[in-house]
């Protein structure tokens, strides 16, 4: 899958990752859209925290 992702444009990579994530979230909470949205928000928040911490330490991931 990683090789397939490298063959995509930046925009297409972002779209594929978003679609994969959304599909996974809906599989985790198929009957509860509110919990699915909550998980999406939590993942986005954690990603922001990780990025901010990485920038603060000068780490490059």
N, C-alpha and C positions, 0 to 999 in steps of 0.2 A: 504494500500500500504506500509506503514511503516513496518508492520510485515513481509510482503513479502520481503522487502529489507533486513531486519535483517537476514533472512534465506540464503541470498546470501553471497558468499565469498567477501573479500574486492575488488578484481579485478572485480568481477561480479557487485558489487554495483556501482563502478565507471563507468563501461560500461553502466549500466542501466540509470544512471543519465545523462551521456553524450548523450545517445540515446534519452531520454526524452527531454532534452534541445534542441537538434538538431531538433527533430520533432516539438517542439513548435515554434522554430525560423522559420522553413520553413512554418509553418502555418501562422505566422505573415507576412512573406514576400514570398508568394508562387510564385510570378512572377518576383522577383528581387533577384537573387543569390548574387549580390554584397552587397545589403543592409542586407541580411541574414548573410553574412560573417562579415559585419561591426558590426552588433548587437552581434554576437558571440565574436568578439574581445573586444567590450565594456564591455560585461558581464565578460569576463576573466580579463580584466584590473580592473574592480570594485572589483572582488573577491580578486585579489592580494592586492589592496589597503586596503580592509577590513581586510585581514589576517595580513598585516603589522601593521595596526593600533591596532589590537587586541594584537599582540605580544608586541607592544610598551607600552601598558597600563597594560600588565600582565593579561588581561582578558582571561578567558578560555570559549570558546563557544562550 
